[in-house]
Amino acid sequence: MLNGSKVRALREAEGITLKELANAAGVTEVLMSFIERNLRDANSTVLVRIAKKLGVNANEILKDEEI
């Protein structure tokens, strides 16, 4: 599951707008907003596109699941 808070923090740190990230990921701004607020999850394709735009490895924006 994607860590939306981390996505938002990285996006803001890079100076990328929500619209720019949504366009790079191939989703709407509304869906990207939902992803950042942890209301929706992203499929693997969108996850990779988000990570690429943010300049990080996809694993870096996944939630750490407790066992």
PDB file of N, CA, C and O in Angstrom:
ATOM      1  N   MET A   1       0.835  -1.175   0.000  1.00  0.00           N
ATOM      2  CA  MET A   1       0.000   0.000   0.000  1.00  0.00           C
ATOM      3  C   MET A   1       0.888   1.250   0.000  1.00  0.00           C
ATOM      4  O   MET A   1       1.897   1.320   0.702  1.00  0.00           O
ATOM      5  N   LEU A   2       0.493   2.198  -0.782  1.00  0.00           N
ATOM      6  CA  LEU A   2       1.249   3.437  -0.945  1.00  0.00           C
ATOM      7  C   LEU A   2       1.127   4.323   0.298  1.00  0.00           C
ATOM      8  O   LEU A   2       0.059   4.394   0.907  1.00  0.00           O
ATOM      9  N   ASN A   3       2.202   4.990   0.668  1.00  0.00           N
ATOM     10  CA  ASN A   3       2.195   5.934   1.778  1.00  0.00           C
ATOM     11  C   ASN A   3       1.934   7.324   1.202  1.00  0.00           C
ATOM     12  O   ASN A   3       2.860   8.001   0.755  1.00  0.00           O
ATOM     13  N   GLY A   4       0.679   7.741   1.215  1.00  0.00           N
ATOM     14  CA  GLY A   4       0.278   9.005   0.623  1.00  0.00           C
ATOM     15  C   GLY A   4       0.938  10.217   1.255  1.00  0.00           C
ATOM     16  O   GLY A   4       1.272  11.180   0.564  1.00  0.00           O
ATOM     17  N   SER A   5       1.124  10.171   2.562  1.00  0.00           N
ATOM     18  CA  SER A   5       1.765  11.293   3.250  1.00  0.00           C
ATOM     19  C   SER A   5       3.194  11.486   2.777  1.00  0.00           C
ATOM     20  O   SER A   5       3.666  12.614   2.630  1.00  0.00           O
ATOM     21  N   LYS A   6       3.880  10.374   2.539  1.00  0.00           N
ATOM     22  CA  LYS A   6       5.257  10.442   2.052  1.00  0.00           C
ATOM     23  C   LYS A   6       5.284  10.987   0.621  1.00  0.00           C
ATOM     24  O   LYS A   6       6.162  11.772   0.261  1.00  0.00           O
ATOM     25  N   VAL A   7       4.306  10.557  -0.191  1.00  0.00           N
ATOM     26  CA  VAL A   7       4.215  11.059  -1.568  1.00  0.00           C
ATOM     27  C   VAL A   7       4.040  12.567  -1.552  1.00  0.00           C
ATOM     28  O   VAL A   7       4.731  13.280  -2.279  1.00  0.00           O
ATOM     29  N   ARG A   8       3.119  13.059  -0.729  1.00  0.00           N
ATOM     30  CA  ARG A   8       2.870  14.498  -0.648  1.00  0.00           C
ATOM     31  C   ARG A   8       4.123  15.244  -0.189  1.00  0.00           C
ATOM     32  O   ARG A   8       4.474  16.276  -0.761  1.00  0.00           O
ATOM     33  N   ALA A   9       4.792  14.733   0.833  1.00  0.00           N
ATOM     34  CA  ALA A   9       5.995  15.394   1.351  1.00  0.00           C
ATOM     35  C   ALA A   9       7.092  15.450   0.289  1.00  0.00           C
ATOM     36  O   ALA A   9       7.743  16.482   0.120  1.00  0.00           O
ATOM     37  N   LEU A  10       7.295  14.353  -0.418  1.00  0.00           N
ATOM     38  CA  LEU A  10       8.314  14.332  -1.476  1.00  0.00           C
ATOM     39  C   LEU A  10       7.940  15.270  -2.619  1.00  0.00           C
ATOM     40  O   LEU A  10       8.791  15.979  -3.156  1.00  0.00           O
ATOM     41  N   ARG A  11       6.664  15.269  -2.983  1.00  0.00           N
ATOM     42  CA  ARG A  11       6.197  16.144  -4.071  1.00  0.00           C
ATOM     43  C   ARG A  11       6.434  17.599  -3.713  1.00  0.00           C
ATOM     44  O   ARG A  11       6.954  18.363  -4.527  1.00  0.00           O
ATOM     45  N   GLU A  12       6.058  17.988  -2.512  1.00  0.00           N
ATOM     46  CA  GLU A  12       6.234  19.376  -2.084  1.00  0.00           C
ATOM     47  C   GLU A  12       7.715  19.742  -1.971  1.00  0.00           C
ATOM     48  O   GLU A  12       8.106  20.857  -2.320  1.00  0.00           O
ATOM     49  N   ALA A  13       8.534  18.817  -1.490  1.00  0.00           N
ATOM     50  CA  ALA A  13       9.973  19.069  -1.371  1.00  0.00           C
ATOM     51  C   ALA A  13      10.613  19.292  -2.740  1.00  0.00           C
ATOM     52  O   ALA A  13      11.560  20.067  -2.869  1.00  0.00           O
ATOM     53  N   GLU A  14      10.094  18.611  -3.759  1.00  0.00           N
ATOM     54  CA  GLU A  14      10.614  18.751  -5.121  1.00  0.00           C
ATOM     55  C   GLU A  14       9.987  19.925  -5.870  1.00  0.00           C
ATOM     56  O   GLU A  14      10.409  20.245  -6.981  1.00  0.00           O
ATOM     57  N   GLY A  15       8.990  20.562  -5.275  1.00  0.00           N
ATOM     58  CA  GLY A  15       8.336  21.691  -5.931  1.00  0.00           C
ATOM     59  C   GLY A  15       7.452  21.264  -7.099  1.00  0.00           C
ATOM     60  O   GLY A  15       7.248  22.028  -8.043  1.00  0.00           O
ATOM     61  N   ILE A  16       6.935  20.053  -7.029  1.00  0.00           N
ATOM     62  CA  ILE A  16       6.069  19.517  -8.080  1.00  0.00           C
ATOM     63  C   ILE A  16       4.616  19.755  -7.676  1.00  0.00           C
ATOM     64  O   ILE A  16       4.231  19.495  -6.536  1.00  0.00           O
ATOM     65  N   THR A  17       3.817  20.249  -8.612  1.00  0.00           N
ATOM     66  CA  THR A  17       2.404  20.466  -8.300  1.00  0.00           C
ATOM     67  C   THR A  17       1.644  19.145  -8.342  1.00  0.00           C
ATOM     68  O   THR A  17       2.104  18.161  -8.922  1.00  0.00           O
ATOM     69  N   LEU A  18       0.488  19.149  -7.721  1.00  0.00           N
ATOM     70  CA  LEU A  18      -0.375  17.975  -7.748  1.00  0.00           C
ATOM     71  C   LEU A  18      -0.737  17.627  -9.189  1.00  0.00           C
ATOM     72  O   LEU A  18      -0.773  16.454  -9.560  1.00  0.00           O
ATOM     73  N   LYS A  19      -1.000  18.637  -9.988  1.00  0.00           N
ATOM     74  CA  LYS A  19      -1.358  18.428 -11.394  1.00  0.00           C
ATOM     75  C   LYS A  19      -0.203  17.785 -12.164  1.00  0.00           C
ATOM     76  O   LYS A  19      -0.420  16.865 -12.953  1.00  0.00           O
ATOM     77  N   GLU A  20       1.022  18.267 -11.937  1.00  0.00           N
ATOM     78  CA  GLU A  20       2.188  17.705 -12.624  1.00  0.00           C
ATOM     79  C   GLU A  20       2.389  16.235 -12.263  1.00  0.00           C
ATOM     80  O   GLU A  20       2.677  15.409 -13.129  1.00  0.00           O
ATOM     81  N   LEU A  21       2.234  15.917 -10.981  1.00  0.00           N
ATOM     82  CA  LEU A  21       2.409  14.533 -10.558  1.00  0.00           C
ATOM     83  C   LEU A  21       1.303  13.646 -11.115  1.00  0.00           C
ATOM     84  O   LEU A  21       1.557  12.524 -11.551  1.00  0.00           O
ATOM     85  N   ALA A  22       0.085  14.152 -11.097  1.00  0.00           N
ATOM     86  CA  ALA A  22      -1.039  13.396 -11.648  1.00  0.00           C
ATOM     87  C   ALA A  22      -0.829  13.122 -13.132  1.00  0.00           C
ATOM     88  O   ALA A  22      -1.047  12.004 -13.597  1.00  0.00           O
ATOM     89  N   ASN A  23      -0.409  14.133 -13.868  1.00  0.00           N
ATOM     90  CA  ASN A  23      -0.147  13.955 -15.304  1.00  0.00           C
ATOM     91  C   ASN A  23       0.948  12.916 -15.549  1.00  0.00           C
ATOM     92  O   ASN A  23       0.823  12.073 -16.437  1.00  0.00           O
ATOM     93  N   ALA A  24       2.014  12.981 -14.761  1.00  0.00           N
ATOM     94  CA  ALA A  24       3.117  12.030 -14.921  1.00  0.00           C
ATOM     95  C   ALA A  24       2.674  10.611 -14.600  1.00  0.00           C
ATOM     96  O   ALA A  24       3.161   9.650 -15.196  1.00  0.00           O
ATOM     97  N   ALA A  25       1.741  10.482 -13.649  1.00  0.00           N
ATOM     98  CA  ALA A  25       1.267   9.157 -13.242  1.00  0.00           C
ATOM     99  C   ALA A  25       0.143   8.649 -14.130  1.00  0.00           C
ATOM    100  O   ALA A  25      -0.206   7.469 -14.081  1.00  0.00           O
ATOM    101  N   GLY A  26      -0.426   9.535 -14.945  1.00  0.00           N
ATOM    102  CA  GLY A  26      -1.516   9.130 -15.827  1.00  0.00           C
ATOM    103  C   GLY A  26      -2.849   8.998 -15.125  1.00  0.00           C
ATOM    104  O   GLY A  26      -3.695   8.193 -15.515  1.00  0.00           O
ATOM    105  N   VAL A  27      -3.034   9.811 -14.063  1.00  0.00           N
ATOM    106  CA  VAL A  27      -4.302   9.797 -13.322  1.00  0.00           C
ATOM    107  C   VAL A  27      -4.820  11.224 -13.209  1.00  0.00           C
ATOM    108  O   VAL A  27      -4.116  12.176 -13.549  1.00  0.00           O
ATOM    109  N   THR A  28      -6.049  11.370 -12.732  1.00  0.00           N
ATOM    110  CA  THR A  28      -6.623  12.702 -12.546  1.00  0.00           C
ATOM    111  C   THR A  28      -6.071  13.340 -11.269  1.00  0.00           C
ATOM    112  O   THR A  28      -5.547  12.660 -10.387  1.00  0.00           O
ATOM    113  N   GLU A  29      -6.205  14.654 -11.200  1.00  0.00           N
ATOM    114  CA  GLU A  29      -5.794  15.362  -9.983  1.00  0.00           C
ATOM    115  C   GLU A  29      -6.605  14.889  -8.781  1.00  0.00           C
ATOM    116  O   GLU A  29      -6.079  14.781  -7.673  1.00  0.00           O
ATOM    117  N   VAL A  30      -7.874  14.610  -9.004  1.00  0.00           N
ATOM    118  CA  VAL A  30      -8.734  14.143  -7.911  1.00  0.00           C
ATOM    119  C   VAL A  30      -8.218  12.816  -7.364  1.00  0.00           C
ATOM    120  O   VAL A  30      -8.101  12.643  -6.151  1.00  0.00           O
ATOM    121  N   LEU A  31      -7.912  11.885  -8.256  1.00  0.00           N
ATOM    122  CA  LEU A  31      -7.393  10.594  -7.799  1.00  0.00           C
ATOM    123  C   LEU A  31      -6.048  10.769  -7.098  1.00  0.00           C
ATOM    124  O   LEU A  31      -5.801  10.125  -6.078  1.00  0.00           O
ATOM    125  N   MET A  32      -5.180  11.625  -7.624  1.00  0.00           N
ATOM    126  CA  MET A  32      -3.887  11.847  -6.978  1.00  0.00           C
ATOM    127  C   MET A  32      -4.079  12.443  -5.583  1.00  0.00           C
ATOM    128  O   MET A  32      -3.359  12.092  -4.649  1.00  0.00           O
ATOM    129  N   SER A  33      -5.036  13.328  -5.451  1.00  0.00           N
ATOM    130  CA  SER A  33      -5.346  13.888  -4.139  1.00  0.00           C
ATOM    131  C   SER A  33      -5.814  12.793  -3.186  1.00  0.00           C
ATOM    132  O   SER A  33      -5.409  12.769  -2.024  1.00  0.00           O
ATOM    133  N   PHE A  34      -6.660  11.890  -3.667  1.00  0.00           N
ATOM    134  CA  PHE A  34      -7.126  10.768  -2.848  1.00  0.00           C
ATOM    135  C   PHE A  34      -5.957   9.875  -2.445  1.00  0.00           C
ATOM    136  O   PHE A  34      -5.894   9.403  -1.309  1.00  0.00           O
ATOM    137  N   ILE A  35      -5.039   9.645  -3.368  1.00  0.00           N
ATOM    138  CA  ILE A  35      -3.864   8.821  -3.079  1.00  0.00           C
ATOM    139  C   ILE A  35      -3.029   9.483  -1.984  1.00  0.00           C
ATOM    140  O   ILE A  35      -2.606   8.816  -1.040  1.00  0.00           O
ATOM    141  N   GLU A  36      -2.792  10.773  -2.103  1.00  0.00           N
ATOM    142  CA  GLU A  36      -1.983  11.479  -1.104  1.00  0.00           C
ATOM    143  C   GLU A  36      -2.647  11.505   0.267  1.00  0.00           C
ATOM    144  O   GLU A  36      -1.964  11.576   1.288  1.00  0.00           O
ATOM    145  N   ARG A  37      -3.965  11.448   0.294  1.00  0.00           N
ATOM    146  CA  ARG A  37      -4.686  11.449   1.578  1.00  0.00           C
ATOM    147  C   ARG A  37      -5.005  10.036   2.063  1.00  0.00           C
ATOM    148  O   ARG A  37      -5.766   9.859   3.014  1.00  0.00           O
ATOM    149  N   ASN A  38      -4.424   9.036   1.409  1.00  0.00           N
ATOM    150  CA  ASN A  38      -4.611   7.629   1.765  1.00  0.00           C
ATOM    151  C   ASN A  38      -6.067   7.178   1.708  1.00  0.00           C
ATOM    152  O   ASN A  38      -6.489   6.298   2.458  1.00  0.00           O
ATOM    153  N   LEU A  39      -6.826   7.797   0.805  1.00  0.00           N
ATOM    154  CA  LEU A  39      -8.219   7.405   0.612  1.00  0.00           C
ATOM    155  C   LEU A  39      -8.351   6.372  -0.496  1.00  0.00           C
ATOM    156  O   LEU A  39      -9.339   5.641  -0.560  1.00  0.00           O
ATOM    157  N   ARG A  40      -7.351   6.313  -1.367  1.00  0.00           N
ATOM    158  CA  ARG A  40      -7.308   5.343  -2.468  1.00  0.00           C
ATOM    159  C   ARG A  40      -5.879   4.854  -2.590  1.00  0.00           C
ATOM    160  O   ARG A  40      -4.936   5.556  -2.227  1.00  0.00           O
ATOM    161  N   ASP A  41      -5.732   3.660  -3.098  1.00  0.00           N
ATOM    162  CA  ASP A  41      -4.401   3.113  -3.334  1.00  0.00           C
ATOM    163  C   ASP A  41      -4.105   3.174  -4.826  1.00  0.00           C
ATOM    164  O   ASP A  41      -5.019   3.328  -5.637  1.00  0.00           O
ATOM    165  N   ALA A  42      -2.866   3.058  -5.180  1.00  0.00           N
ATOM    166  CA  ALA A  42      -2.453   3.110  -6.582  1.00  0.00           C
ATOM    167  C   ALA A  42      -2.047   1.717  -7.041  1.00  0.00           C
ATOM    168  O   ALA A  42      -1.488   0.936  -6.270  1.00  0.00           O
ATOM    169  N   ASN A  43      -2.333   1.413  -8.302  1.00  0.00           N
ATOM    170  CA  ASN A  43      -1.869   0.126  -8.836  1.00  0.00           C
ATOM    171  C   ASN A  43      -0.363   0.220  -9.095  1.00  0.00           C
ATOM    172  O   ASN A  43       0.230   1.291  -8.966  1.00  0.00           O
ATOM    173  N   SER A  44       0.241  -0.892  -9.456  1.00  0.00           N
ATOM    174  CA  SER A  44       1.699  -0.933  -9.594  1.00  0.00           C
ATOM    175  C   SER A  44       2.220   0.000 -10.686  1.00  0.00           C
ATOM    176  O   SER A  44       3.297   0.578 -10.539  1.00  0.00           O
ATOM    177  N   THR A  45       1.473   0.153 -11.773  1.00  0.00           N
ATOM    178  CA  THR A  45       1.908   1.046 -12.854  1.00  0.00           C
ATOM    179  C   THR A  45       1.947   2.484 -12.372  1.00  0.00           C
ATOM    180  O   THR A  45       2.922   3.196 -12.613  1.00  0.00           O
ATOM    181  N   VAL A  46       0.899   2.915 -11.696  1.00  0.00           N
ATOM    182  CA  VAL A  46       0.832   4.281 -11.169  1.00  0.00           C
ATOM    183  C   VAL A  46       1.906   4.481 -10.111  1.00  0.00           C
ATOM    184  O   VAL A  46       2.546   5.533 -10.071  1.00  0.00           O
ATOM    185  N   LEU A  47       2.111   3.492  -9.260  1.00  0.00           N
ATOM    186  CA  LEU A  47       3.152   3.564  -8.234  1.00  0.00           C
ATOM    187  C   LEU A  47       4.520   3.829  -8.848  1.00  0.00           C
ATOM    188  O   LEU A  47       5.258   4.696  -8.381  1.00  0.00           O
ATOM    189  N   VAL A  48       4.852   3.091  -9.884  1.00  0.00           N
ATOM    190  CA  VAL A  48       6.157   3.256 -10.542  1.00  0.00           C
ATOM    191  C   VAL A  48       6.260   4.635 -11.190  1.00  0.00           C
ATOM    192  O   VAL A  48       7.313   5.269 -11.115  1.00  0.00           O
ATOM    193  N   ARG A  49       5.200   5.106 -11.815  1.00  0.00           N
ATOM    194  CA  ARG A  49       5.224   6.428 -12.446  1.00  0.00           C
ATOM    195  C   ARG A  49       5.384   7.543 -11.411  1.00  0.00           C
ATOM    196  O   ARG A  49       6.111   8.509 -11.642  1.00  0.00           O
ATOM    197  N   ILE A  50       4.707   7.407 -10.278  1.00  0.00           N
ATOM    198  CA  ILE A  50       4.838   8.405  -9.198  1.00  0.00           C
ATOM    199  C   ILE A  50       6.281   8.428  -8.702  1.00  0.00           C
ATOM    200  O   ILE A  50       6.890   9.491  -8.577  1.00  0.00           O
ATOM    201  N   ALA A  51       6.815   7.248  -8.423  1.00  0.00           N
ATOM    202  CA  ALA A  51       8.193   7.155  -7.915  1.00  0.00           C
ATOM    203  C   ALA A  51       9.181   7.757  -8.900  1.00  0.00           C
ATOM    204  O   ALA A  51      10.098   8.476  -8.503  1.00  0.00           O
ATOM    205  N   LYS A  52       8.999   7.467 -10.175  1.00  0.00           N
ATOM    206  CA  LYS A  52       9.908   8.000 -11.198  1.00  0.00           C
ATOM    207  C   LYS A  52       9.869   9.521 -11.218  1.00  0.00           C
ATOM    208  O   LYS A  52      10.917  10.165 -11.270  1.00  0.00           O
ATOM    209  N   LYS A  53       8.678  10.103 -11.177  1.00  0.00           N
ATOM    210  CA  LYS A  53       8.546  11.564 -11.195  1.00  0.00           C
ATOM    211  C   LYS A  53       9.176  12.192  -9.952  1.00  0.00           C
ATOM    212  O   LYS A  53       9.754  13.277 -10.013  1.00  0.00           O
ATOM    213  N   LEU A  54       9.052  11.485  -8.816  1.00  0.00           N
ATOM    214  CA  LEU A  54       9.611  12.004  -7.564  1.00  0.00           C
ATOM    215  C   LEU A  54      11.096  11.693  -7.410  1.00  0.00           C
ATOM    216  O   LEU A  54      11.745  12.184  -6.486  1.00  0.00           O
ATOM    217  N   GLY A  55      11.634  10.876  -8.319  1.00  0.00           N
ATOM    218  CA  GLY A  55      13.055  10.555  -8.279  1.00  0.00           C
ATOM    219  C   GLY A  55      13.452   9.615  -7.162  1.00  0.00           C
ATOM    220  O   GLY A  55      14.561   9.693  -6.634  1.00  0.00           O
ATOM    221  N   VAL A  56      12.526   8.712  -6.798  1.00  0.00           N
ATOM    222  CA  VAL A  56      12.812   7.745  -5.738  1.00  0.00           C
ATOM    223  C   VAL A  56      12.489   6.343  -6.225  1.00  0.00           C
ATOM    224  O   VAL A  56      11.836   6.165  -7.253  1.00  0.00           O
ATOM    225  N   ASN A  57      12.952   5.356  -5.481  1.00  0.00           N
ATOM    226  CA  ASN A  57      12.620   3.967  -5.740  1.00  0.00           C
ATOM    227  C   ASN A  57      11.190   3.730  -5.261  1.00  0.00           C
ATOM    228  O   ASN A  57      10.784   4.283  -4.238  1.00  0.00           O
ATOM    229  N   ALA A  58      10.432   2.928  -5.976  1.00  0.00           N
ATOM    230  CA  ALA A  58       9.035   2.673  -5.613  1.00  0.00           C
ATOM    231  C   ALA A  58       8.906   2.152  -4.183  1.00  0.00           C
ATOM    232  O   ALA A  58       7.927   2.460  -3.502  1.00  0.00           O
ATOM    233  N   ASN A  59       9.869   1.377  -3.725  1.00  0.00           N
ATOM    234  CA  ASN A  59       9.808   0.849  -2.355  1.00  0.00           C
ATOM    235  C   ASN A  59       9.839   1.951  -1.308  1.00  0.00           C
ATOM    236  O   ASN A  59       9.342   1.758  -0.198  1.00  0.00           O
ATOM    237  N   GLU A  60      10.404   3.085  -1.634  1.00  0.00           N
ATOM    238  CA  GLU A  60      10.514   4.191  -0.683  1.00  0.00           C
ATOM    239  C   GLU A  60       9.181   4.858  -0.386  1.00  0.00           C
ATOM    240  O   GLU A  60       9.050   5.552   0.622  1.00  0.00           O
ATOM    241  N   ILE A  61       8.197   4.658  -1.243  1.00  0.00           N
ATOM    242  CA  ILE A  61       6.895   5.300  -1.011  1.00  0.00           C
ATOM    243  C   ILE A  61       5.808   4.282  -0.659  1.00  0.00           C
ATOM    244  O   ILE A  61       4.617   4.590  -0.702  1.00  0.00           O
ATOM    245  N   LEU A  62       6.231   3.081  -0.314  1.00  0.00           N
ATOM    246  CA  LEU A  62       5.291   2.071   0.171  1.00  0.00           C
ATOM    247  C   LEU A  62       5.235   2.135   1.685  1.00  0.00           C
ATOM    248  O   LEU A  62       6.228   2.442   2.344  1.00  0.00           O
ATOM    249  N   LYS A  63       4.055   1.839   2.233  1.00  0.00           N
ATOM    250  CA  LYS A  63       3.917   1.829   3.682  1.00  0.00           C
ATOM    251  C   LYS A  63       4.661   0.648   4.253  1.00  0.00           C
ATOM    252  O   LYS A  63       4.682  -0.439   3.676  1.00  0.00           O
ATOM    253  N   ASP A  64       5.269   0.881   5.399  1.00  0.00           N
ATOM    254  CA  ASP A  64       5.908  -0.211   6.123  1.00  0.00           C
ATOM    255  C   ASP A  64       4.804  -0.962   6.857  1.00  0.00           C
ATOM    256  O   ASP A  64       4.173  -0.425   7.767  1.00  0.00           O
ATOM    257  N   GLU A  65       4.584  -2.183   6.459  1.00  0.00           N
ATOM    258  CA  GLU A  65       3.541  -2.996   7.091  1.00  0.00           C
ATOM    259  C   GLU A  65       4.099  -3.653   8.336  1.00  0.00           C
ATOM    260  O   GLU A  65       5.190  -4.223   8.319  1.00  0.00           O
ATOM    261  N   GLU A  66       3.334  -3.565   9.423  1.00  0.00           N
ATOM    262  CA  GLU A  66       3.751  -4.226  10.656  1.00  0.00           C
ATOM    263  C   GLU A  66       3.356  -5.681  10.580  1.00  0.00           C
ATOM    264  O   GLU A  66       2.296  -6.032  10.062  1.00  0.00           O
ATOM    265  N   ILE A  67       4.222  -6.518  11.104  1.00  0.00           N
ATOM    266  CA  ILE A  67       3.955  -7.968  11.097  1.00  0.00           C
ATOM    267  C   ILE A  67       3.443  -8.390  12.445  1.00  0.00           C
ATOM    268  O   ILE A  67       3.156  -9.569  12.655  1.00  0.00           O
TER     269      ILE A  67
END
